[in-house]
């Protein structure tokens, strides 16, 4: 019997589950139910921020479980979709859920086809009837949803209202599903995706494009998000934008030297060692 890791599954057995649950503020006794899925999704989204700072700091973004856990769980840092989704999938798998990966095309209202650069998770309850729809877990986009969305194609005007934030999952014309998000300017098609299963190796390959390809928007500037029920904070370059569920928006510009303190106070991200100076130097060189 082989003990080689063949790449299937999400290595939930290797996850330090108590450390992960402590990071997101939950207790250990969590049965694999819909209530647990909703609570875990909300806790993860509101506890672990979104960020691409490793690129500015001159390091590759690693999506293996050990690396993701060391960064997102053991340190006051965050990550982007492939890191978040790999970690969340491992936690769900460890708790007994049925988990499969998905990859999506981030559209943000565009009509021209974009590449698959977003990692998501398809979740089903153990023993769930195969004819019953599962849930879309999207913990790594940075702007919610707070809770997973059921794979149900509702009427055009139906939405999932979550603490004042609006989302809807719809059958698409060119892809199986589309995620729409309500913003200050109305509804936006955020991303679209098919139900074909993606594996860890797919996350690794797509992640390399996101952090290493000069055409990737993530290589051009810091992009950090913190999503809470009452606010969505975004650092884009050196500008912080705060959007609230009622659609109100505030914007503040910062000097590069201010960014390490802004990350700590506004985004719960603490850069350690010489990383604050490296980030400031990177920004100042491109100012």
BELURVEN-V648880 format. One record per residue. RES is the residue in one letter. SS is DSSP state (@ for helix, = for strand, . for the rest). Layout:
[[RES & SS] [RES & SS]]
//
This chain:
[[X & .] [X & .] [X & .] [X & .] [X & .] [X & .] [X & .] [X & .] [X & .] [X & .] [X & .] [X & @] [X & @] [X & @] [X & .] [X & .] [X & @] [X & @] [X & @] [X & @] [X & @] [X & @] [X & @] [X & @] [X & .] [X & .] [X & .] [X & .] [X & .] [X & .] [X & .] [X & .] [X & .] [X & @] [X & @] [X & @] [X & @] [X & @] [X & @] [X & @] [X & @] [X & @] [X & @] [X & @] [X & @] [X & @] [X & @] [X & .] [X & .] [X & =] [X & =] [X & .] [X & @] [X & @] [X & @] [X & @] [X & .] [X & .] [X & .] [X & .] [X & .] [X & .] [X & .] [X & .] [X & @] [X & @] [X & @] [X & @] [X & @] [X & @] [X & @] [X & @] [X & @] [X & .] [X & .] [X & .] [X & .] [X & .] [X & =] [X & .] [X & @] [X & @] [X & @] [X & @] [X & @] [X & @] [X & @] [X & @] [X & @] [X & @] [X & @] [X & @] [X & @] [X & @] [X & @] [X & .] [X & .] [X & =] [X & =] [X & =] [X & =] [X & =] [X & =] [X & =] [X & =] [X & =] [X & .] [X & .] [X & .] [X & .] [X & .] [X & .] [X & .] [X & .] [X & .] [X & =] [X & =] [X & =] [X & =] [X & =] [X & =] [X & =] [X & =] [X & =] [X & .] [X & .] [X & .] [X & .] [X & .] [X & .] [X & .] [X & .] [X & .] [X & .] [X & =] [X & =] [X & =] [X & .] [X & .] [X & .] [X & .] [X & .] [X & .] [X & .] [X & .] [X & .] [X & .] [X & .] [X & =] [X & =] [X & .] [X & .] [X & .] [X & .] [X & .] [X & .] [X & .] [X & .] [X & .] [X & =] [X & =] [X & =] [X & .] [X & .] [X & =] [X & =] [X & =] [X & =] [X & =] [X & =] [X & =] [X & .] [X & .] [X & .] [X & .] [X & .] [X & =] [X & =] [X & =] [X & =] [X & =] [X & =] [X & =] [X & .] [X & .] [X & =] [X & =] [X & =] [X & =] [X & =] [X & =] [X & =] [X & =] [X & .] [X & .] [X & .] [X & .] [X & =] [X & .] [X & @] [X & @] [X & @] [X & @] [X & @] [X & @] [X & @] [X & @] [X & @] [X & @] [X & @] [X & @] [X & @] [X & .] [X & .] [X & .] [X & .] [X & @] [X & @] [X & @] [X & .] [X & .] [X & .] [X & =] [X & =] [X & =] [X & =] [X & =] [X & =] [X & .] [X & .] [X & =] [X & =] [X & =] [X & =] [X & =] [X & =] [X & .] [X & .] [X & =] [X & =] [X & =] [X & =] [X & =] [X & .] [X & .] [X & .] [X & .] [X & .] [X & =] [X & =] [X & =] [X & =] [X & =] [X & .] [X & .] [X & @] [X & @] [X & @] [X & @] [X & @] [X & @] [X & @] [X & @] [X & @] [X & @] [X & @] [X & @] [X & .] [X & .] [X & .] [X & .] [X & .] [X & .] [X & .] [X & @] [X & @] [X & @] [X & @] [X & @] [X & @] [X & @] [X & @] [X & @] [X & @] [X & @] [X & .] [X & .]]
//
